[in-house]
Amino acid sequence: MMVLLVLLQLFAITEPMLARWEEFSQKPEAQELVRWLRCRAYAQLAGTRCGEELKAVPPSFFGRLGIFITLKKGKKVRGCFGAFSHASPDIASVLADYLSGALTRDPRYEPLDAGELGQTDIIISITTQPYAVTDLDSIDALRYGIAVACGDGLAGVYVPAELRDAGRIQKLVKGKECQVSAFRAVTIQQGPEHHRAGP
């Protein structure tokens, strides 16, 4: 009963915050956020400097919402990095750190080079905190991500940009002792028509 009460309190706090991000994702400022990340990505990969400051003022996130950055070239994920809690309340430093992580610190994928960035989506996922689930089939992978922690050391967080459905996770956890959680996510990305090779 106590766990249910804590979950209800968490949803009461995070759902309105996530709703503000849902509204923000439809505004031009959301596209500015992704353009700024693209400038930072190109600068990091090319060894130059992004001269743009982050002008967009997104909704609050600190202490309640997770943030993840996913790099996707065509249908292939090329990096994903983020967390459910953050070292700083400054959105620019958090996004810059997670972008750098997606570019260079995700060991699951070969790093991008600067020439690939023009064909690569930079996707921001803003998430609630994860909560335990028992039925993976009930998860809408377009709106929810999945976190997995298994007794054999297998662990991972999969945002909607990485999932087409929950089938991949079902294969990963089959026959294992695993804790599976879901989290609601809002996704922000630019279409290919907005991509640029450089800043």
Backbone as ProteinMPNN parsed JSONL, in Angstrom:
{"seq_chain_A": "MMVLLVLLQLFAITEPMLARWEEFSQKPEAQELVRWLRCRAYAQLAGTRCGEELKAVPPSFFGRLGIFITLKKGKKVRGCFGAFSHASPDIASVLADYLSGALTRDPRYEPLDAGELGQTDIIISITTQPYAVTDLDSIDALRYGIAVACGDGLAGVYVPAELRDAGRIQKLVKGKECQVSAFRAVTIQQGPEHHRAGP", "coords_chain_A": {"N_chain_A": [[0.823, -1.205, 0.0], [1.951, 1.22, 0.807], [3.925, 1.584, -1.182], [2.307, 1.93, -3.432], [1.069, 4.351, -2.744], [3.269, 6.103, -2.747], [3.942, 5.94, -5.468], [1.62, 7.073, -6.624], [1.821, 9.681, -5.618], [4.188, 10.456, -6.876], [3.42, 10.372, -9.599], [1.48, 12.382, -9.515], [3.069, 14.616, -9.243], [4.941, 14.499, -11.391], [3.49, 14.138, -13.81], [2.069, 16.608, -14.529], [4.353, 18.184, -15.04], [5.515, 16.791, -17.164], [3.479, 17.11, -18.999], [3.744, 19.818, -19.571], [6.14, 19.729, -20.981], [5.245, 18.254, -23.143], [3.553, 20.1, -24.382], [5.505, 22.057, -24.956], [7.045, 20.652, -26.809], [5.719, 20.974, -29.187], [6.187, 23.521, -29.993], [8.021, 26.206, -31.68], [10.36, 26.708, -30.221], [11.201, 24.228, -29.319], [12.306, 23.083, -31.594], [14.436, 24.819, -31.867], [15.964, 23.999, -29.716], [16.84, 21.454, -30.546], [18.26, 22.193, -32.83], [20.333, 23.645, -31.648], [21.6, 21.575, -30.263], [22.471, 20.1, -32.468], [24.358, 21.864, -33.569], [26.23, 21.825, -31.466], [26.927, 19.118, -31.572], [28.113, 18.863, -34.111], [30.287, 20.602, -33.756], [31.717, 19.251, -31.736], [32.371, 16.83, -33.048], [33.818, 17.736, -35.243], [35.851, 19.091, -34.107], [35.682, 21.8, -33.644], [34.144, 24.909, -32.633], [30.956, 25.567, -31.283], [29.208, 28.405, -31.842], [26.751, 29.211, -30.982], [24.41, 30.219, -28.505], [22.221, 28.693, -26.133], [19.041, 29.607, -26.596], [16.387, 28.971, -26.288], [13.864, 28.48, -23.825], [13.157, 25.952, -22.008], [10.621, 23.952, -20.249], [10.618, 23.222, -16.643], [12.626, 20.595, -15.159], [14.368, 19.477, -13.343], [15.104, 17.272, -10.706], [12.813, 15.774, -11.004], [12.182, 14.784, -13.637], [13.445, 12.581, -16.197], [16.101, 12.77, -18.661], [17.121, 12.008, -21.923], [19.348, 11.595, -24.672], [19.227, 10.598, -27.967], [20.852, 9.284, -30.807], [20.134, 8.733, -34.131], [20.539, 7.158, -37.121], [18.945, 6.865, -40.019], [17.2, 3.928, -39.605], [18.788, 2.937, -37.678], [20.055, 3.004, -34.42], [22.606, 5.029, -33.15], [23.711, 5.878, -30.86], [22.989, 6.517, -27.429], [22.262, 8.322, -24.52], [21.856, 9.338, -21.152], [19.914, 10.138, -18.188], [17.865, 9.46, -15.27], [18.063, 11.117, -13.122], [19.915, 14.113, -12.387], [23.062, 15.889, -12.481], [23.043, 18.614, -12.454], [20.926, 21.543, -12.36], [20.878, 23.055, -14.606], [19.747, 23.248, -17.786], [21.126, 23.478, -20.239], [23.777, 22.593, -19.706], [23.251, 19.976, -18.896], [22.037, 18.844, -21.214], [24.175, 19.185, -23.036], [26.146, 17.53, -21.888], [24.885, 14.988, -22.022], [24.542, 14.75, -24.765], [27.219, 14.634, -25.595], [27.843, 12.227, -24.364], [26.165, 10.472, -25.821], [27.379, 10.711, -28.304], [29.988, 9.747, -27.856], [30.277, 8.037, -25.596], [28.664, 5.792, -25.407], [28.95, 2.494, -25.258], [27.711, 0.55, -26.77], [27.448, 1.17, -29.421], [29.006, 2.04, -32.552], [30.918, 4.992, -32.734], [29.706, 8.068, -34.193], [30.914, 9.827, -37.124], [31.841, 13.152, -38.226], [30.926, 13.492, -40.867], [28.633, 11.951, -41.014], [26.678, 13.191, -39.606], [24.791, 14.846, -40.849], [22.87, 13.1, -41.815], [21.699, 12.127, -39.598], [19.363, 11.826, -36.994], [18.837, 13.791, -34.113], [17.573, 13.123, -31.1], [15.557, 14.072, -28.426], [14.509, 12.804, -25.373], [12.208, 13.244, -22.864], [11.399, 12.179, -19.693], [9.212, 10.447, -17.334], [9.818, 9.174, -14.012], [10.876, 5.744, -13.739], [8.584, 2.962, -13.301], [7.614, -0.155, -11.859], [6.608, -2.873, -13.968], [4.619, -5.665, -15.062], [3.569, -6.762, -17.337], [4.741, -6.737, -20.396], [3.549, -6.63, -22.894], [1.554, -4.788, -22.673], [2.638, -2.31, -22.95], [2.884, 0.702, -24.666], [5.076, 1.313, -27.031], [5.555, 3.625, -28.433], [5.026, 5.709, -26.784], [6.046, 5.099, -24.322], [9.008, 4.215, -22.525], [11.358, 1.611, -21.615], [12.938, 0.152, -18.822], [15.434, -2.086, -17.731], [16.661, -4.413, -15.366], [18.607, -7.056, -14.552], [19.342, -10.13, -12.769], [21.67, -11.325, -13.721], [23.351, -9.292, -14.354], [22.688, -7.924, -16.654], [21.542, -4.868, -17.807], [19.672, -2.013, -18.749], [18.395, 0.966, -20.369], [15.776, 1.866, -22.397], [14.613, 4.123, -24.553], [11.65, 5.432, -26.27], [12.568, 6.104, -28.884], [14.423, 4.147, -29.406], [13.01, 1.83, -29.528], [10.758, -0.261, -31.339], [8.753, -1.915, -30.674], [7.821, -3.852, -27.75], [8.922, -6.31, -28.082], [11.692, -6.803, -28.461], [12.72, -6.4, -25.897], [11.394, -8.397, -24.521], [12.658, -10.658, -25.586], [15.234, -10.253, -24.584], [14.909, -10.557, -21.788], [13.842, -13.051, -21.428], [13.494, -16.027, -19.626], [15.091, -15.126, -17.555], [15.84, -13.684, -14.321], [14.475, -10.757, -13.809], [13.979, -7.255, -13.224], [11.581, -5.281, -14.559], [10.785, -2.133, -15.785], [8.655, 0.635, -16.661], [8.369, 3.825, -18.313], [6.895, 6.968, -18.936], [7.281, 8.951, -21.85], [8.204, 11.978, -23.53], [8.922, 13.004, -26.762], [11.276, 14.841, -28.649], [12.259, 15.94, -31.773], [13.955, 16.757, -34.864], [12.92, 16.662, -38.263], [14.401, 15.066, -41.22], [14.553, 17.095, -43.144], [15.455, 19.299, -41.818], [18.093, 18.926, -41.242], [21.536, 19.777, -41.097], [24.851, 19.981, -42.366], [26.739, 21.301, -40.871], [27.404, 23.931, -38.416]], "CA_chain_A": [[0.0, 0.0, 0.0], [2.847, 2.372, 0.887], [4.545, 1.745, -2.495], [1.279, 2.503, -4.311], [0.895, 5.746, -2.351], [4.447, 6.829, -3.246], [3.801, 6.026, -6.926], [0.566, 8.035, -6.923], [2.369, 11.008, -5.342], [5.17, 10.723, -7.928], [2.671, 10.7, -10.813], [0.816, 13.67, -9.313], [4.071, 15.666, -9.427], [5.637, 14.45, -12.674], [2.612, 14.216, -14.976], [1.908, 17.987, -15.001], [5.634, 18.645, -15.593], [5.666, 16.162, -18.469], [2.483, 17.744, -19.874], [4.34, 21.077, -20.043], [7.109, 19.359, -22.025], [4.44, 17.847, -24.305], [3.176, 21.361, -25.035], [6.733, 22.669, -25.456], [7.542, 19.883, -27.961], [4.998, 21.426, -30.378], [6.511, 24.927, -30.238], [9.28, 26.443, -32.407], [11.5, 26.647, -29.295], [11.677, 22.84, -29.25], [13.189, 22.906, -32.741], [15.659, 25.559, -31.54], [16.714, 23.136, -28.8], [17.503, 20.41, -31.332], [19.261, 22.864, -33.683], [21.473, 23.946, -30.782], [22.305, 20.301, -30.049], [23.152, 19.747, -33.722], [25.539, 22.725, -33.628], [27.174, 21.275, -30.484], [27.398, 17.807, -32.057], [29.043, 19.094, -35.211], [31.504, 21.19, -33.189], [32.477, 18.204, -31.039], [32.904, 15.851, -33.994], [34.75, 18.384, -36.167], [36.918, 19.733, -33.348], [35.531, 23.258, -33.732], [33.36, 25.461, -31.534], [29.6, 26.038, -31.61], [29.078, 29.776, -31.365], [25.367, 29.506, -30.6], [23.952, 30.055, -27.131], [20.877, 28.119, -26.047], [18.086, 30.7, -26.333], [15.093, 28.403, -25.901], [13.667, 28.317, -22.382], [12.234, 24.828, -21.832], [10.009, 23.795, -18.919], [11.486, 22.675, -15.599], [12.847, 19.152, -15.213], [15.315, 19.01, -12.34], [14.576, 16.605, -9.526], [11.579, 15.031, -11.277], [12.093, 14.152, -14.955], [14.654, 12.091, -16.842], [16.43, 13.301, -19.986], [17.983, 11.141, -22.715], [19.629, 12.019, -26.047], [19.43, 9.455, -28.856], [21.305, 9.556, -32.169], [19.559, 7.695, -34.974], [20.823, 7.335, -38.547], [17.963, 5.977, -40.635], [16.528, 3.13, -38.577], [19.801, 2.428, -36.753], [20.499, 3.832, -33.302], [24.061, 5.166, -33.146], [24.138, 6.288, -29.53], [21.943, 7.015, -26.534], [22.868, 8.616, -23.227], [21.028, 10.186, -20.318], [19.69, 9.67, -16.82], [16.609, 9.85, -14.633], [18.396, 12.224, -12.218], [20.95, 14.892, -13.055], [24.034, 16.547, -11.612], [22.868, 20.059, -12.498], [19.608, 22.02, -12.779], [21.063, 23.857, -15.817], [19.363, 22.41, -18.915], [22.154, 23.514, -21.281], [24.9, 21.723, -19.345], [22.757, 18.595, -18.895], [21.895, 18.413, -22.604], [25.505, 19.102, -23.647], [26.808, 16.335, -21.353], [24.251, 13.778, -22.539], [24.873, 14.693, -26.184], [28.597, 14.135, -25.668], [27.758, 10.81, -24.021], [25.588, 9.731, -26.955], [28.358, 10.727, -29.389], [31.283, 9.098, -27.595], [30.398, 7.198, -24.407], [27.762, 4.637, -25.419], [29.785, 1.406, -25.796], [26.929, -0.378, -27.597], [27.397, 1.595, -30.822], [30.188, 2.678, -33.131], [30.704, 6.436, -32.724], [29.489, 8.79, -35.451], [31.895, 10.834, -37.512], [31.193, 14.409, -38.603], [30.272, 13.349, -42.164], [27.352, 11.247, -40.874], [25.737, 13.947, -38.783], [23.715, 15.378, -41.679], [21.844, 12.075, -42.031], [21.402, 11.569, -38.278], [18.421, 12.522, -36.12], [19.158, 13.98, -32.697], [16.262, 12.986, -30.473], [15.516, 14.311, -26.983], [13.394, 12.161, -24.663], [11.962, 13.712, -21.503], [10.678, 11.023, -19.147], [8.874, 10.298, -15.925], [10.635, 8.161, -13.347], [10.349, 4.413, -14.07], [7.784, 2.223, -12.322], [7.626, -1.585, -12.184], [5.514, -3.447, -14.752], [4.703, -7.116, -15.206], [3.09, -7.16, -18.656], [5.395, -5.954, -21.448], [2.641, -6.482, -24.034], [0.646, -3.659, -22.455], [3.381, -1.057, -23.074], [2.866, 1.383, -25.957], [6.474, 1.699, -27.223], [5.641, 4.966, -29.009], [4.859, 6.701, -25.711], [6.701, 4.642, -23.097], [10.277, 3.514, -22.597], [11.474, 0.448, -20.737], [14.207, -0.031, -18.123], [15.601, -3.498, -17.354], [17.778, -4.769, -14.491], [18.528, -8.506, -14.343], [20.269, -10.708, -11.81], [22.933, -11.705, -14.351], [24.111, -8.092, -14.673], [22.098, -7.22, -17.796], [20.785, -3.685, -17.425], [19.589, -1.043, -19.83], [17.255, 1.866, -20.48], [15.416, 1.963, -23.813], [13.606, 5.163, -24.792], [10.853, 5.086, -27.455], [13.351, 6.235, -30.121], [15.183, 2.916, -29.602], [12.096, 0.686, -29.557], [9.593, -0.286, -32.228], [7.775, -2.576, -29.82], [8.458, -4.435, -26.57], [9.423, -7.652, -28.413], [13.14, -6.874, -28.244], [12.951, -6.53, -24.462], [10.926, -9.725, -24.138], [13.728, -11.611, -25.922], [16.358, -10.026, -23.674], [14.649, -10.981, -20.404], [13.244, -14.391, -21.404], [14.179, -17.026, -18.809], [15.974, -14.492, -16.583], [15.243, -12.967, -13.194], [14.657, -9.351, -14.159], [13.036, -6.216, -12.842], [11.27, -4.49, -15.754], [10.04, -0.913, -15.463], [8.251, 1.47, -17.793], [8.309, 5.25, -18.019], [6.265, 7.777, -19.981], [8.285, 9.808, -22.48], [7.885, 12.965, -24.558], [10.035, 12.998, -27.704], [11.494, 16.043, -29.463], [13.269, 15.729, -32.809], [13.778, 17.419, -36.149], [12.891, 15.78, -39.416], [15.592, 15.153, -42.06], [14.604, 18.343, -43.909], [16.099, 20.34, -40.997], [19.477, 18.583, -40.969], [22.59, 20.536, -41.741], [26.155, 19.352, -42.172], [27.525, 22.012, -39.883], [26.71, 24.996, -37.686]], "C_chain_A": [[0.864, 1.265, 0.0], [3.494, 2.649, -0.471], [3.556, 2.387, -3.47], [1.072, 3.982, -4.011], [2.05, 6.604, -2.874], [4.349, 7.004, -4.76], [2.746, 7.054, -7.324], [1.046, 9.47, -6.686], [3.354, 11.409, -6.438], [4.463, 11.119, -9.222], [2.002, 12.066, -10.694], [1.779, 14.83, -9.536], [4.6, 15.676, -10.854], [4.72, 14.606, -13.881], [2.353, 15.655, -15.438], [3.205, 18.547, -15.615], [5.831, 18.067, -16.993], [4.669, 16.753, -19.471], [3.007, 19.083, -20.404], [5.38, 20.817, -21.124], [6.381, 18.915, -23.295], [4.012, 19.083, -25.095], [4.398, 22.021, -25.68], [7.218, 21.977, -26.732], [6.878, 20.313, -29.27], [5.355, 22.86, -30.781], [7.82, 25.067, -31.013], [10.515, 26.36, -31.511], [12.052, 25.238, -29.167], [12.622, 22.546, -30.404], [14.503, 23.661, -32.536], [16.566, 24.719, -30.641], [17.489, 22.078, -29.583], [18.548, 21.021, -32.265], [20.52, 23.193, -32.883], [22.283, 22.678, -30.507], [23.064, 19.887, -31.304], [24.43, 20.579, -33.895], [26.621, 22.202, -32.687], [27.757, 19.957, -30.967], [28.423, 17.996, -33.169], [30.365, 19.651, -34.683], [32.354, 20.13, -32.499], [33.124, 17.241, -32.024], [33.96, 16.452, -34.917], [35.911, 19.06, -35.443], [36.883, 21.246, -33.458], [34.724, 23.735, -32.524], [31.981, 25.869, -32.041], [29.441, 27.428, -31.004], [27.684, 30.139, -30.896], [25.137, 29.299, -29.109], [22.562, 29.425, -27.169], [19.907, 29.23, -25.66], [16.73, 30.173, -25.883], [15.034, 28.236, -24.385], [12.653, 27.197, -22.164], [11.625, 24.785, -20.434], [11.001, 23.201, -17.913], [11.554, 21.157, -15.702], [13.548, 18.642, -13.967], [14.614, 18.412, -11.128], [13.347, 15.754, -9.769], [11.626, 14.223, -12.567], [13.457, 13.688, -15.456], [14.85, 12.76, -18.185], [17.398, 12.337, -20.66], [18.152, 11.734, -24.104], [19.928, 10.767, -26.857], [19.87, 9.959, -30.225], [20.824, 8.414, -33.045], [19.804, 8.026, -36.439], [19.948, 6.346, -39.305], [17.215, 5.251, -39.534], [17.494, 2.624, -37.514], [20.145, 3.439, -35.669], [22.025, 3.843, -33.316], [24.598, 5.676, -31.807], [22.945, 6.765, -28.726], [22.562, 7.189, -25.16], [21.94, 9.541, -22.455], [20.855, 9.596, -18.943], [18.315, 10.119, -16.337], [16.822, 10.935, -13.577], [19.681, 12.856, -12.735], [21.845, 15.614, -12.052], [23.814, 18.049, -11.52], [21.432, 20.413, -12.868], [19.668, 22.845, -14.069], [20.831, 22.985, -17.053], [20.439, 22.371, -19.99], [23.305, 22.576, -20.943], [24.479, 20.256, -19.328], [22.653, 18.065, -20.327], [23.252, 18.255, -23.283], [26.237, 17.844, -23.177], [26.215, 15.065, -21.951], [24.464, 13.633, -24.049], [26.277, 14.137, -26.372], [28.632, 12.641, -25.346], [27.221, 9.972, -25.163], [26.581, 9.652, -28.107], [29.559, 9.833, -29.12], [31.309, 8.075, -26.464], [29.41, 6.041, -24.338], [28.503, 3.469, -26.06], [29.032, 0.439, -26.707], [27.023, -0.064, -29.085], [28.724, 2.203, -31.258], [29.941, 4.186, -33.184], [30.481, 7.003, -34.128], [30.75, 9.559, -35.828], [31.134, 12.039, -38.071], [30.43, 14.297, -39.917], [28.914, 12.667, -42.097], [26.274, 12.098, -40.212], [24.565, 14.498, -39.584], [22.589, 14.396, -41.937], [21.353, 11.479, -40.697], [20.417, 12.438, -37.519], [19.019, 12.643, -34.729], [17.821, 14.078, -31.977], [16.389, 13.194, -28.965], [14.302, 13.586, -26.423], [13.348, 12.715, -23.246], [11.035, 12.686, -20.867], [10.227, 11.219, -17.695], [9.905, 9.358, -15.308], [10.041, 6.788, -13.67], [9.54, 3.794, -12.932], [7.671, 0.778, -12.801], [6.394, -1.991, -12.979], [5.709, -4.953, -14.848], [4.323, -7.58, -16.607], [3.684, -6.264, -19.742], [4.48, -5.714, -22.644], [1.729, -5.26, -23.897], [1.336, -2.309, -22.667], [3.323, -0.533, -24.507], [4.265, 1.968, -26.183], [6.638, 3.037, -27.938], [5.615, 6.048, -27.925], [5.606, 6.352, -24.436], [8.043, 4.0, -23.42], [10.299, 2.402, -21.578], [12.867, 0.422, -20.119], [14.26, -1.474, -17.618], [16.804, -3.626, -16.425], [17.629, -6.24, -14.136], [19.606, -8.986, -13.389], [21.615, -11.082, -12.403], [23.77, -10.495, -14.764], [23.594, -7.33, -15.878], [21.276, -6.046, -17.282], [20.754, -2.728, -18.61], [18.338, -0.206, -19.73], [17.012, 2.069, -21.966], [14.29, 2.981, -23.964], [12.816, 4.798, -26.051], [11.617, 5.182, -28.773], [14.173, 4.981, -30.426], [14.296, 1.692, -29.805], [11.064, 0.824, -30.665], [8.423, -0.955, -31.501], [8.536, -3.217, -28.671], [9.049, -5.816, -26.849], [10.902, -7.827, -28.164], [13.46, -7.095, -26.763], [12.499, -7.903, -23.983], [11.978, -10.788, -24.436], [14.902, -11.487, -24.964], [16.136, -10.645, -22.297], [14.117, -12.409, -20.298], [14.118, -15.367, -20.608], [15.114, -16.456, -17.761], [15.163, -13.877, -15.45], [15.501, -11.488, -13.405], [13.577, -8.476, -13.537], [12.824, -5.359, -14.087], [10.397, -3.314, -15.331], [9.681, -0.182, -16.745], [8.283, 2.925, -17.346], [7.695, 5.96, -19.213], [7.318, 8.714, -20.547], [7.651, 10.773, -23.477], [9.119, 13.071, -25.441], [10.063, 14.289, -28.515], [12.567, 15.72, -30.486], [12.944, 16.56, -34.037], [13.665, 16.361, -37.219], [14.136, 15.98, -40.261], [15.7, 16.461, -42.837], [15.303, 19.465, -43.136], [17.585, 20.074, -40.802], [20.421, 19.493, -41.751], [23.912, 19.833, -41.469], [26.943, 20.036, -41.074], [26.74, 23.131, -39.245], [26.317, 26.141, -38.589]], "O_chain_A": [[0.57, 2.24, -0.692], [3.606, 3.805, -0.877], [3.921, 3.277, -4.238], [0.915, 4.783, -4.933], [1.83, 7.703, -3.383], [4.636, 8.081, -5.282], [2.955, 7.823, -8.263], [0.719, 10.37, -7.46], [3.362, 12.558, -6.881], [4.856, 12.088, -9.872], [1.962, 12.825, -11.662], [1.366, 15.906, -9.968], [4.7, 16.738, -11.468], [5.145, 15.163, -14.893], [2.411, 15.913, -16.641], [3.157, 19.294, -16.593], [6.263, 18.774, -17.904], [4.981, 16.882, -20.655], [2.746, 19.441, -21.552], [5.494, 21.589, -22.076], [6.853, 19.175, -24.401], [4.099, 19.108, -26.322], [4.328, 22.488, -26.817], [7.74, 22.632, -27.634], [7.412, 20.05, -30.348], [4.874, 23.355, -31.8], [8.641, 24.15, -31.007], [11.593, 25.987, -31.973], [13.248, 25.064, -28.93], [13.62, 21.846, -30.231], [15.559, 23.204, -32.973], [17.788, 24.732, -30.793], [18.664, 21.837, -29.308], [19.61, 20.433, -32.47], [21.636, 23.041, -33.379], [23.513, 22.711, -30.519], [24.181, 19.377, -31.212], [25.461, 20.056, -34.317], [27.793, 22.14, -33.06], [28.949, 19.703, -30.791], [29.477, 17.361, -33.164], [31.436, 19.224, -35.111], [33.575, 20.111, -32.658], [34.287, 16.872, -31.862], [34.893, 15.761, -35.328], [36.846, 19.544, -36.08], [37.92, 21.905, -33.375], [34.638, 23.037, -31.514], [31.862, 26.455, -33.117], [29.532, 27.596, -29.787], [27.455, 31.266, -30.456], [25.611, 28.324, -28.526], [21.818, 29.608, -28.133], [19.944, 29.733, -24.538], [16.003, 30.864, -25.168], [16.03, 27.895, -23.747], [11.446, 27.439, -22.135], [12.069, 25.503, -19.538], [12.079, 22.738, -18.285], [10.661, 20.516, -16.257], [13.346, 17.494, -13.571], [13.657, 18.979, -10.599], [12.874, 15.079, -8.855], [11.156, 13.085, -12.593], [14.483, 14.311, -15.182], [13.898, 13.258, -18.785], [18.376, 11.9, -20.052], [17.214, 12.311, -24.655], [20.783, 9.967, -26.478], [19.33, 10.938, -30.739], [21.076, 7.249, -32.737], [19.336, 9.048, -36.94], [20.174, 5.137, -39.248], [16.66, 5.88, -38.632], [17.082, 1.963, -36.56], [20.483, 4.586, -35.961], [22.66, 2.8, -33.472], [25.802, 5.879, -31.651], [22.005, 7.344, -29.271], [23.295, 6.321, -24.685], [21.311, 10.425, -23.037], [21.562, 8.662, -18.566], [17.693, 11.017, -16.903], [15.868, 11.603, -13.178], [20.453, 12.208, -13.442], [21.437, 15.909, -10.928], [24.335, 18.696, -10.612], [20.784, 19.673, -13.608], [18.634, 23.286, -14.572], [21.624, 22.087, -17.337], [20.648, 21.324, -20.601], [23.766, 21.834, -21.811], [25.262, 19.384, -19.703], [23.125, 16.966, -20.62], [23.463, 17.296, -24.027], [26.877, 17.165, -23.98], [26.953, 14.162, -22.345], [24.557, 12.515, -24.555], [26.496, 13.267, -27.214], [29.364, 11.882, -25.981], [27.743, 8.895, -25.452], [26.63, 8.645, -28.814], [30.096, 9.224, -30.045], [32.266, 7.308, -26.366], [29.326, 5.37, -23.309], [28.671, 3.445, -27.279], [29.652, -0.406, -27.352], [26.719, -0.915, -29.922], [29.457, 2.792, -30.463], [28.878, 4.621, -33.627], [31.002, 6.482, -35.114], [31.558, 9.902, -34.964], [29.938, 11.955, -38.353], [29.391, 14.937, -40.078], [28.119, 12.789, -43.029], [25.092, 11.756, -40.257], [23.458, 14.609, -39.058], [21.47, 14.805, -42.245], [20.675, 10.452, -40.683], [20.61, 13.649, -37.408], [19.635, 11.703, -34.228], [17.038, 14.997, -32.215], [17.225, 12.569, -28.312], [13.193, 13.736, -26.936], [14.338, 12.658, -22.517], [9.995, 12.356, -21.436], [10.777, 12.029, -16.949], [10.761, 8.816, -16.008], [8.829, 6.673, -13.856], [9.783, 4.069, -11.757], [7.636, 0.518, -14.004], [5.284, -1.528, -12.714], [6.828, -5.453, -14.731], [4.709, -8.673, -17.023], [3.19, -5.163, -19.982], [4.617, -4.704, -23.334], [1.198, -4.761, -24.889], [0.686, -1.268, -22.572], [3.674, -1.244, -25.448], [4.608, 2.995, -25.599], [7.758, 3.538, -28.04], [6.115, 7.155, -28.124], [5.785, 7.203, -23.565], [8.202, 3.333, -24.443], [9.378, 2.261, -20.774], [13.861, 0.644, -20.81], [13.262, -2.013, -17.141], [17.846, -3.017, -16.667], [16.652, -6.635, -13.499], [20.642, -8.344, -13.219], [22.608, -11.153, -11.678], [24.783, -10.647, -15.446], [24.015, -6.197, -16.11], [20.414, -6.215, -16.42], [21.711, -2.653, -19.381], [17.353, -0.596, -19.103], [17.933, 2.405, -22.711], [13.156, 2.733, -23.554], [13.256, 3.946, -26.823], [11.341, 4.414, -29.695], [14.577, 4.769, -31.569], [14.779, 0.634, -30.209], [10.552, 1.918, -30.901], [7.262, -0.597, -31.698], [9.763, -3.137, -28.619], [9.619, -6.433, -25.948], [11.331, -8.885, -27.703], [14.35, -7.872, -26.418], [13.149, -8.508, -23.13], [12.175, -11.71, -23.644], [15.499, -12.491, -24.575], [17.065, -11.194, -21.704], [13.957, -12.924, -19.191], [15.311, -15.515, -20.874], [15.86, -17.206, -17.132], [13.974, -13.589, -15.592], [16.619, -11.014, -13.202], [12.434, -8.893, -13.352], [13.773, -4.778, -14.612], [9.407, -3.477, -14.617], [10.323, -0.359, -17.78], [8.232, 3.22, -16.152], [7.945, 5.595, -20.362], [8.161, 9.22, -19.805], [6.694, 10.433, -24.173], [10.234, 13.21, -24.939], [9.036, 14.768, -28.997], [13.658, 15.278, -30.127], [11.812, 17.006, -34.227], [14.247, 15.283, -37.099], [14.864, 16.952, -40.059], [16.805, 16.899, -43.159], [15.699, 20.47, -43.728], [18.282, 20.922, -40.245], [20.15, 19.908, -42.877], [24.065, 19.164, -40.447], [27.748, 19.387, -40.407], [25.543, 23.275, -39.496], [25.725, 27.116, -38.128]]}, "name": "protein", "num_of_chains": 1, "seq": "MMVLLVLLQLFAITEPMLARWEEFSQKPEAQELVRWLRCRAYAQLAGTRCGEELKAVPPSFFGRLGIFITLKKGKKVRGCFGAFSHASPDIASVLADYLSGALTRDPRYEPLDAGELGQTDIIISITTQPYAVTDLDSIDALRYGIAVACGDGLAGVYVPAELRDAGRIQKLVKGKECQVSAFRAVTIQQGPEHHRAGP"}
